[in-house]
Amino acid sequence: MGPASELMSERCCSRPPGIRILESNKRSPVSFKTYQAIVLVVTFLAYASYHATRKTTSIVKSVLDPQSTDFGLKFSLLRSNNTNESTGNRKFSWVLGSGWAPFNGSDGTALLGELDVAFLAVYAFGMYFSGHLGDRLNLRIFLTVGMLGTGLFTSLFGVGYWGNIHSFYYYLVMQMIAGLFQSTGWPSVVAVVGNWFGKKKRGLIMGIWNAHTSVGNISGSLIASAMLNYGWGWSFVVPGIIIGFLGLVVFLLLPVSPESVGAGGEEDECSSPKKNGDEEIAEPLLRPETIFEEEKAIRFIEAWKIPGVAPFALCLFFAKLVAYTFLYWLPFYISHTAIDGKYLSSETAGTLSTLFDVGGVLGGILAGHISDRLDARAITAASFMYLAIPALFFYRFYGHVSLVLNIALMFITGMFVNGPYALITTAVSADLGTHSSLNGNSRALATVTAIIDGTGSVGAAIGPLITGYISKDSWNAVFTMLMAAALIAGLLLTRLVITEVATKIAESSSRGHGAQESAADV
């Protein structure tokens, strides 16, 4: 048996444990379409859980650092009814609205901003290495380790509540290590989905699939808000347990590529041998030389040189700066802004903020569908970023007028902010990771995805950090920063937009010329 046959045999026998059990119960191989369905569902749940654990910090911010008057009033009322206070038991004497040292001091907002930037800086730094490793390791194992690690250190942050820990450095270290494990998620899930789905309708499919980001944010917000009344520690521990459980699901079920399970086209090639005389042989999925060519993962510098990677990566830097400022600070902003003359509680603000992500779901699907129909990723992404500018302006200056107007403007803002962010991190990354310049090498997906999202995550770290400092003086300055970032994000795609427009004009001219020739022939 030759090297190619040995490799195919190894791949055919490398099915995840859960898939083997499923096949043994069905007494038949899993179909290609079933594999695709499993990949979409498992990766959707996996990355939704990543975002759920990431979102909890934004919900708990207003509880750790209560500065508005309604928090002080709530604290006074709850404190008077707190039976633990009379016993002198400080460990469980915390009540909603009392804050948590060291975040309830005058520099609490800045400290919370530093936690965000520490998490995102390590996340961005780790992303580059995760993409590099993801193209060289078993993505199923790699993703499982990342999810279990994320769950552990997210939970340990919450353990500070029961441990009565008030050291800023404890929470800083927990956030940094959690950020490192979080960096394993995105390159892995995009690479797996890219392995199973071709370019046709990729924008729409991945736009719908990318709803996991908003679903994760929404579920994280709702879970964290619901847990606050039982102690803010539960807001971290419960999402941590959930992502750990889903990490085990990934280990049991996730097929990382058709080759890894011997599935080719619409059927499982390993289980569908073709006869050659009296001898049965398995038709190889790819030619031997192609199999060995695929094993060579692309180098980091080579990935940067792929046409389109640099401008989209830099665009995402500013797009994620806007998106993640909302991710980490929107509940805080809502709870500290009088809407129709009233301040909302932290629980209500956290729940209300989910409407931004609901708008993001629609935005991601629209951006993907439009870019598929136009076959123009850059035009679509740039247009959404430009439209985000007036949406941000109206939300800041008119969102306080009434709750209904706040909800409507928040939804629209989420649609335009998250639309291009979703498009670039999914369909664009998958397109560039399988670019024609790679000559069919599919081992670049995780690396390209990591470069684009890693660069974006640097912006994601800077936005929340700056917000933590300047929001104390003026939220107008924060929104001015966000509008400027949206403008720059759109401008960075100008060259690609011009190229796409020129291509469309050339195609239209060619079709017109062809129609004229056909008419002349008649």
C-alpha positions as CSV (number, residue, x, y, z in Angstrom):
1,M,0.0,0.0,0.0
2,G,1.5,3.4,-1.1
3,P,1.8,6.6,1.0
4,A,-1.4,8.0,-0.5
5,S,-3.4,4.9,0.3
6,E,-2.0,4.9,3.9
7,L,-3.0,8.5,4.3
8,M,-6.5,7.9,3.0
9,S,-6.9,4.9,5.3
10,E,-5.8,6.9,8.2
11,R,-8.3,9.7,7.4
12,C,-11.1,7.2,6.9
13,C,-10.5,5.8,10.4
14,S,-10.2,9.3,12.0
15,R,-13.9,9.9,12.4
16,P,-14.9,11.6,15.6
17,P,-16.1,9.1,18.3
18,G,-19.7,10.4,18.1
19,I,-19.8,9.9,14.4
20,R,-18.6,6.3,14.8
21,I,-21.4,5.6,17.3
22,L,-23.9,7.2,15.0
23,E,-22.8,5.1,12.1
24,S,-22.8,1.9,14.2
25,N,-26.4,2.6,15.3
26,K,-27.6,3.4,11.7
27,R,-25.5,0.6,10.3
28,S,-24.7,2.9,7.4
29,P,-22.2,5.6,6.6
30,V,-23.0,9.3,7.2
31,S,-23.9,11.1,4.0
32,F,-22.0,14.2,2.9
33,K,-25.0,16.5,3.4
34,T,-25.4,15.1,7.0
35,Y,-21.8,15.9,7.6
36,Q,-22.4,19.5,6.4
37,A,-25.4,19.8,8.7
38,I,-23.4,18.6,11.7
39,V,-20.6,21.0,10.9
40,L,-22.9,24.0,10.7
41,V,-24.8,23.1,13.9
42,V,-21.7,22.2,16.0
43,T,-19.6,25.2,14.9
44,F,-22.6,27.5,15.3
45,L,-23.1,26.4,18.9
46,A,-19.4,26.3,19.6
47,Y,-18.7,29.9,18.6
48,A,-22.0,31.2,20.1
49,S,-20.7,29.8,23.4
50,Y,-17.4,31.7,22.9
51,H,-19.3,35.0,22.5
52,A,-21.6,34.2,25.4
53,T,-18.6,34.0,27.7
54,R,-17.1,37.1,26.2
55,K,-20.3,39.1,26.7
56,T,-20.7,38.6,30.4
57,T,-18.2,41.2,31.3
58,S,-20.2,43.9,29.7
59,I,-23.3,43.0,31.7
60,V,-21.5,42.8,35.0
61,K,-19.7,46.2,34.4
62,S,-22.6,48.2,35.8
63,V,-22.8,46.0,38.8
64,L,-19.1,46.1,39.7
65,D,-18.9,49.8,39.1
66,P,-22.3,51.4,40.0
67,Q,-22.1,55.1,39.5
68,S,-25.6,56.3,38.6
69,T,-28.0,57.5,41.3
70,D,-30.5,54.6,40.8
71,F,-27.8,52.1,41.7
72,G,-27.1,53.9,44.9
73,L,-30.8,54.0,45.8
74,K,-31.1,50.3,45.0
75,F,-28.1,49.6,47.1
76,S,-29.6,51.4,50.1
77,L,-32.9,49.6,49.9
78,L,-31.3,46.1,49.5
79,R,-28.7,46.8,52.2
80,S,-31.4,47.6,54.7
81,N,-32.9,44.2,54.0
82,N,-29.7,42.2,54.0
83,T,-29.7,39.8,56.9
84,N,-26.1,38.8,56.3
85,E,-24.9,42.4,57.1
86,S,-26.0,42.1,60.8
87,T,-24.0,38.9,61.2
88,G,-20.9,40.5,60.0
89,N,-20.4,37.9,57.3
90,R,-18.5,39.9,54.7
91,K,-18.1,37.0,52.3
92,F,-21.7,36.9,51.2
93,S,-22.8,40.4,52.2
94,W,-22.6,41.7,48.6
95,V,-25.9,42.9,47.2
96,L,-26.9,44.1,43.7
97,G,-25.9,47.8,43.5
98,S,-23.1,47.8,46.1
99,G,-20.3,47.5,43.6
100,W,-17.2,45.4,44.0
101,A,-13.8,46.6,45.0
102,P,-11.5,47.5,43.3
103,F,-14.0,48.5,40.6
104,N,-16.3,50.6,42.6
105,G,-13.8,53.5,43.2
106,S,-13.3,56.6,41.3
107,D,-11.0,54.8,38.8
108,G,-13.4,51.8,38.4
109,T,-14.4,52.6,34.8
110,A,-10.8,52.9,33.7
111,L,-9.9,49.6,35.5
112,L,-12.8,47.8,33.7
113,G,-11.5,49.3,30.4
114,E,-8.0,47.9,31.2
115,L,-9.5,44.4,31.7
116,D,-11.1,44.7,28.3
117,V,-7.9,45.7,26.6
118,A,-5.9,43.1,28.4
119,F,-8.3,40.4,27.3
120,L,-8.5,41.6,23.7
121,A,-4.7,42.3,23.4
122,V,-3.9,38.7,24.4
123,Y,-6.8,37.5,22.2
124,A,-5.4,39.4,19.1
125,F,-1.8,38.3,19.8
126,G,-2.9,34.7,20.3
127,M,-5.0,34.7,17.2
128,Y,-1.9,34.8,14.9
129,F,-0.5,31.8,16.6
130,S,-3.8,30.0,16.7
131,G,-4.2,30.3,13.0
132,H,-0.7,29.1,12.4
133,L,-1.3,26.1,14.7
134,G,-4.8,25.5,13.4
135,D,-3.5,24.7,9.9
136,R,-1.0,22.2,11.4
137,L,-3.0,20.4,14.1
138,N,-6.2,18.5,14.4
139,L,-8.8,21.3,14.5
140,R,-11.2,19.2,16.5
141,I,-8.8,18.6,19.3
142,F,-7.5,22.2,19.1
143,L,-11.0,23.6,19.3
144,T,-11.9,21.3,22.2
145,V,-8.9,22.4,24.3
146,G,-9.7,26.1,23.5
147,M,-13.3,25.7,24.7
148,L,-12.4,23.8,27.9
149,G,-9.7,26.4,28.7
150,T,-12.1,29.3,28.0
151,G,-14.7,27.7,30.3
152,L,-12.3,27.1,33.1
153,F,-10.8,30.7,33.3
154,T,-14.1,32.4,32.7
155,S,-15.5,30.5,35.7
156,L,-12.4,31.3,37.7
157,F,-13.1,35.0,37.2
158,G,-16.5,34.4,38.7
159,V,-15.0,32.5,41.6
160,G,-13.6,35.8,42.8
161,Y,-17.1,36.5,44.1
162,W,-17.3,33.5,46.5
163,G,-13.6,33.9,47.3
164,N,-14.2,37.5,48.3
165,I,-11.2,38.4,46.0
166,H,-10.6,42.1,45.6
167,S,-7.2,42.1,43.8
168,F,-7.3,43.7,40.4
169,Y,-4.4,41.6,39.3
170,Y,-6.4,38.4,39.9
171,Y,-9.1,39.4,37.5
172,L,-6.6,40.8,35.1
173,V,-4.7,37.5,34.9
174,M,-8.0,35.5,34.6
175,Q,-9.1,37.7,31.7
176,M,-5.7,37.4,29.9
177,I,-5.6,33.7,30.1
178,A,-9.2,33.4,29.0
179,G,-8.4,35.7,26.0
180,L,-5.6,33.4,25.0
181,F,-7.9,30.3,25.0
182,Q,-10.6,32.4,23.2
183,S,-8.2,33.0,20.3
184,T,-8.5,29.3,19.3
185,G,-12.1,29.7,18.3
186,W,-12.5,31.8,15.3
187,P,-9.7,30.5,13.0
188,S,-10.8,27.0,13.8
189,V,-14.6,27.3,13.1
190,V,-14.1,29.3,9.9
191,A,-11.5,26.8,8.6
192,V,-13.8,23.9,9.3
193,V,-16.8,25.6,7.6
194,G,-14.6,26.7,4.7
195,N,-13.5,23.1,4.3
196,W,-17.0,21.8,3.8
197,F,-18.6,24.6,1.7
198,G,-17.6,26.0,-1.6
199,K,-17.8,29.6,-2.8
200,K,-21.3,29.4,-4.3
201,K,-23.7,31.2,-2.0
202,R,-21.0,31.3,0.6
203,G,-21.9,34.8,1.6
204,L,-25.5,33.9,2.3
205,I,-24.7,30.6,4.1
206,M,-22.0,32.1,6.2
207,G,-24.1,35.3,6.8
208,I,-26.8,33.1,8.3
209,W,-24.2,30.9,10.1
210,N,-22.5,34.0,11.5
211,A,-25.7,34.7,13.5
212,H,-23.9,32.7,16.2
213,T,-22.0,35.9,17.1
214,S,-25.2,37.7,17.9
215,V,-26.9,34.6,19.3
216,G,-23.9,34.2,21.6
217,N,-24.1,37.9,22.6
218,I,-27.8,37.7,23.2
219,S,-27.7,34.5,25.2
220,G,-24.7,35.7,27.2
221,S,-26.5,38.9,28.0
222,L,-29.7,37.1,29.1
223,I,-27.9,34.5,31.2
224,A,-25.6,37.0,32.8
225,S,-28.5,39.4,33.6
226,A,-30.6,36.6,35.0
227,M,-27.8,35.4,37.2
228,L,-27.1,38.8,38.8
229,N,-29.7,38.5,41.5
230,Y,-27.9,35.3,42.7
231,G,-24.5,37.0,42.8
232,W,-22.4,38.3,39.9
233,G,-20.1,35.2,40.1
234,W,-22.8,33.1,38.6
235,S,-22.8,35.4,35.5
236,F,-19.4,34.0,34.7
237,V,-19.6,30.4,36.0
238,V,-22.8,29.4,34.1
239,P,-21.5,30.5,30.7
240,G,-18.2,28.8,31.6
241,I,-19.9,25.5,32.2
242,I,-21.9,25.8,29.0
243,I,-18.8,26.3,26.8
244,G,-17.1,23.5,28.6
245,F,-19.9,21.1,27.8
246,L,-20.1,22.2,24.2
247,G,-16.3,21.7,24.0
248,L,-17.0,18.0,24.7
249,V,-19.7,18.0,22.0
250,V,-17.1,19.3,19.5
251,F,-14.7,16.5,20.5
252,L,-17.4,13.9,20.0
253,L,-19.0,15.1,16.7
254,L,-17.0,17.6,14.7
255,P,-15.6,16.4,11.3
256,V,-12.9,19.0,10.4
257,S,-12.9,18.3,6.7
258,P,-14.2,15.9,4.0
259,E,-10.8,14.4,3.7
260,S,-10.5,13.7,7.5
261,V,-13.5,11.4,7.4
262,G,-13.1,10.1,3.8
263,A,-16.1,11.9,2.5
264,G,-16.0,13.1,-1.1
265,G,-18.7,15.0,-3.0
266,E,-22.2,13.7,-2.1
267,E,-21.1,10.4,-0.7
268,D,-18.5,8.9,1.5
269,E,-15.7,7.6,-0.7
270,C,-14.2,5.3,1.9
271,S,-17.5,3.5,2.2
272,S,-18.2,3.4,-1.5
273,P,-15.4,1.3,-3.1
274,K,-15.4,0.6,-6.8
275,K,-14.6,-2.8,-8.1
276,N,-11.7,-3.6,-10.4
277,G,-12.1,-7.2,-11.5
278,D,-12.3,-9.4,-8.3
279,E,-10.5,-6.7,-6.2
280,E,-12.3,-3.8,-4.5
281,I,-10.4,-0.6,-4.4
282,A,-11.3,2.7,-2.8
283,E,-11.3,5.5,-5.3
284,P,-9.0,8.2,-3.9
285,L,-10.6,11.5,-3.1
286,L,-7.7,13.4,-4.6
287,R,-4.7,12.5,-6.6
288,P,-1.7,11.5,-4.4
289,E,0.3,14.4,-5.4
290,T,-2.6,16.8,-4.4
291,I,-2.9,15.1,-1.0
292,F,0.7,15.7,-0.2
293,E,0.6,19.3,-1.6
294,E,-2.3,20.0,0.8
295,E,-0.3,18.9,3.8
296,K,2.0,22.0,3.4
297,A,0.4,24.7,5.4
298,I,1.0,28.3,4.1
299,R,3.6,30.5,5.9
300,F,2.5,33.6,7.7
301,I,4.2,36.1,5.4
302,E,2.8,34.4,2.3
303,A,-0.7,34.7,3.7
304,W,-0.3,38.4,4.1
305,K,0.7,38.7,0.4
306,I,-2.6,37.1,-0.8
307,P,-4.4,39.9,-2.8
308,G,-7.0,41.5,-0.6
309,V,-5.8,40.2,2.8
310,A,-4.1,43.4,3.9
311,P,-6.9,45.9,3.0
312,F,-9.7,43.7,4.5
313,A,-7.6,43.1,7.6
314,L,-7.0,46.8,8.1
315,C,-10.7,47.5,7.4
316,L,-11.7,45.0,10.1
317,F,-9.3,46.8,12.5
318,F,-11.6,49.8,12.5
319,A,-14.9,47.8,12.0
320,K,-14.2,45.7,15.1
321,L,-13.2,48.8,17.0
322,V,-16.7,50.0,16.6
323,A,-18.4,46.6,17.1
324,Y,-16.5,45.7,20.2
325,T,-17.0,49.1,21.8
326,F,-20.7,48.3,21.6
327,L,-20.1,44.7,22.7
328,Y,-18.3,45.8,25.9
329,W,-19.9,49.1,26.7
330,L,-23.4,49.2,25.4
331,P,-25.2,47.9,28.6
332,F,-23.1,50.3,30.6
333,Y,-24.0,53.2,28.3
334,I,-27.7,52.4,28.4
335,S,-27.8,52.1,32.2
336,H,-25.9,55.5,32.6
337,T,-28.1,57.4,30.1
338,A,-31.5,58.8,31.0
339,I,-34.0,57.5,28.4
340,D,-37.1,59.6,28.5
341,G,-35.8,61.0,31.7
342,K,-35.4,57.7,33.5
343,Y,-32.4,55.5,34.2
344,L,-32.7,51.7,33.6
345,S,-31.4,49.1,35.9
346,S,-28.4,47.0,35.0
347,E,-30.5,43.9,34.4
348,T,-32.9,45.9,32.1
349,A,-30.0,47.6,30.3
350,G,-28.4,44.2,29.7
351,T,-31.5,42.8,28.2
352,L,-32.3,45.8,26.1
353,S,-28.7,45.8,24.6
354,T,-29.5,42.4,23.0
355,L,-31.5,44.3,20.3
356,F,-28.2,45.6,18.9
357,D,-27.3,42.0,18.3
358,V,-30.7,41.2,16.8
359,G,-30.0,43.9,14.3
360,G,-26.6,42.4,13.8
361,V,-28.1,39.1,12.8
362,L,-30.2,40.8,10.0
363,G,-27.1,42.8,9.0
364,G,-24.9,39.8,8.6
365,I,-27.5,37.9,6.5
366,L,-28.2,41.0,4.3
367,A,-24.5,41.7,3.8
368,G,-23.8,38.1,2.8
369,H,-26.8,37.9,0.5
370,I,-26.1,41.2,-1.2
371,S,-22.4,40.4,-1.7
372,D,-23.4,37.1,-3.3
373,R,-25.9,38.7,-5.7
374,L,-23.5,41.4,-6.6
375,D,-20.4,39.2,-6.4
376,A,-18.8,42.3,-4.8
377,R,-17.6,41.8,-1.2
378,A,-15.7,45.1,-1.0
379,I,-18.6,47.2,-2.3
380,T,-21.0,45.7,0.2
381,A,-18.7,46.0,3.2
382,A,-17.8,49.6,2.4
383,S,-21.4,50.6,1.8
384,F,-22.4,49.2,5.2
385,M,-19.6,51.0,7.0
386,Y,-20.6,54.3,5.4
387,L,-24.2,53.8,6.4
388,A,-23.1,53.0,10.0
389,I,-22.0,56.7,10.4
390,P,-25.4,58.3,10.3
391,A,-26.8,55.4,12.3
392,L,-24.3,56.1,15.1
393,F,-25.0,59.8,15.0
394,F,-28.8,59.4,15.3
395,Y,-28.5,56.8,18.1
396,R,-26.3,59.1,20.2
397,F,-28.3,62.3,19.8
398,Y,-31.9,60.9,19.5
399,G,-31.7,57.5,21.3
400,H,-32.5,59.2,24.7
401,V,-35.8,60.7,23.5
402,S,-37.9,57.6,24.1
403,L,-37.5,53.9,24.7
404,V,-39.2,53.0,21.4
405,L,-36.8,55.3,19.5
406,N,-33.8,54.0,21.4
407,I,-34.8,50.4,20.4
408,A,-35.3,51.3,16.7
409,L,-32.1,53.2,16.4
410,M,-30.1,50.6,18.3
411,F,-31.5,47.9,16.0
412,I,-30.5,49.9,12.8
413,T,-27.1,50.7,14.2
414,G,-26.4,47.0,15.0
415,M,-27.4,46.1,11.5
416,F,-24.9,48.4,9.8
417,V,-22.1,47.9,12.3
418,N,-22.3,44.1,12.5
419,G,-23.1,43.6,8.8
420,P,-19.6,44.2,7.3
421,Y,-17.9,42.8,10.4
422,A,-19.8,39.5,9.9
423,L,-19.1,39.5,6.1
424,I,-15.3,40.1,6.4
425,T,-14.8,37.6,9.2
426,T,-16.7,34.8,7.4
427,A,-17.2,34.8,3.6
428,V,-14.3,37.2,2.8
429,S,-11.9,35.2,5.0
430,A,-13.0,32.0,3.5
431,D,-12.7,33.4,0.0
432,L,-9.2,34.7,0.6
433,G,-8.2,31.5,2.4
434,T,-9.0,29.6,-0.8
435,H,-7.7,32.3,-3.2
436,S,-6.7,31.2,-6.7
437,S,-3.1,32.3,-6.0
438,L,-2.9,29.4,-3.6
439,N,-3.2,26.9,-6.4
440,G,-5.8,24.8,-4.6
441,N,-4.0,24.7,-1.3
442,S,-6.7,24.6,1.4
443,R,-4.3,24.6,4.3
444,A,-4.3,28.4,4.4
445,L,-7.8,29.0,5.8
446,A,-7.0,29.2,9.5
447,T,-3.9,31.3,8.9
448,V,-5.7,33.8,6.7
449,T,-8.7,33.9,9.0
450,A,-6.3,34.5,12.0
451,I,-4.5,37.4,10.2
452,I,-7.7,39.2,9.3
453,D,-9.5,38.6,12.6
454,G,-6.3,39.0,14.6
455,T,-5.7,42.4,13.1
456,G,-9.3,43.3,13.7
457,S,-9.0,42.3,17.3
458,V,-6.2,44.8,17.8
459,G,-8.8,47.5,17.0
460,A,-11.3,45.6,19.2
461,A,-8.9,46.1,22.1
462,I,-8.2,49.8,21.4
463,G,-11.8,50.9,21.1
464,P,-13.0,49.6,24.6
465,L,-9.8,50.9,26.2
466,I,-10.2,54.4,24.9
467,T,-13.9,54.3,25.8
468,G,-13.0,53.5,29.4
469,Y,-11.1,56.7,29.7
470,I,-13.0,59.2,27.6
471,S,-16.5,58.2,28.5
472,K,-16.0,59.7,32.0
473,D,-15.8,63.1,30.4
474,S,-18.1,62.8,27.3
475,W,-20.0,60.1,25.5
476,N,-20.1,62.5,22.5
477,A,-16.3,62.0,22.2
478,V,-16.8,58.2,22.2
479,F,-19.4,58.4,19.4
480,T,-17.2,60.8,17.4
481,M,-14.4,58.2,17.6
482,L,-16.7,55.4,16.4
483,M,-18.0,57.5,13.4
484,A,-14.4,58.3,12.4
485,A,-13.5,54.6,12.7
486,A,-16.4,53.6,10.5
487,L,-15.4,56.2,7.9
488,I,-11.8,55.0,7.8
489,A,-12.9,51.4,7.5
490,G,-14.9,52.2,4.4
491,L,-12.1,54.3,2.9
492,L,-9.5,51.4,3.3
493,L,-11.5,49.3,0.8
494,T,-11.6,52.1,-1.8
495,R,-9.0,50.4,-4.1
496,L,-10.9,47.1,-4.0
497,V,-14.2,48.9,-4.5
498,I,-12.8,50.6,-7.6
499,T,-11.6,47.3,-8.9
500,E,-15.0,45.6,-8.4
501,V,-16.8,48.6,-10.1
502,A,-14.4,48.4,-13.0
503,T,-15.0,44.7,-13.3
504,K,-18.8,45.2,-13.3
505,I,-18.5,47.8,-16.0
506,A,-16.3,45.6,-18.1
507,E,-18.7,42.6,-17.7
508,S,-21.7,44.8,-18.6
509,S,-19.9,46.2,-21.6
510,S,-18.9,42.6,-22.7
511,R,-22.5,41.4,-22.4
512,G,-23.7,44.4,-24.4
513,H,-21.2,43.8,-27.1
514,G,-22.1,40.1,-27.2
515,A,-25.8,41.0,-27.6
516,Q,-25.0,43.3,-30.5
517,E,-23.0,40.6,-32.3
518,S,-25.8,38.1,-31.8
519,A,-28.3,40.6,-33.3
520,A,-26.0,41.3,-36.2
521,D,-25.6,37.6,-37.0
522,V,-29.4,37.2,-37.1
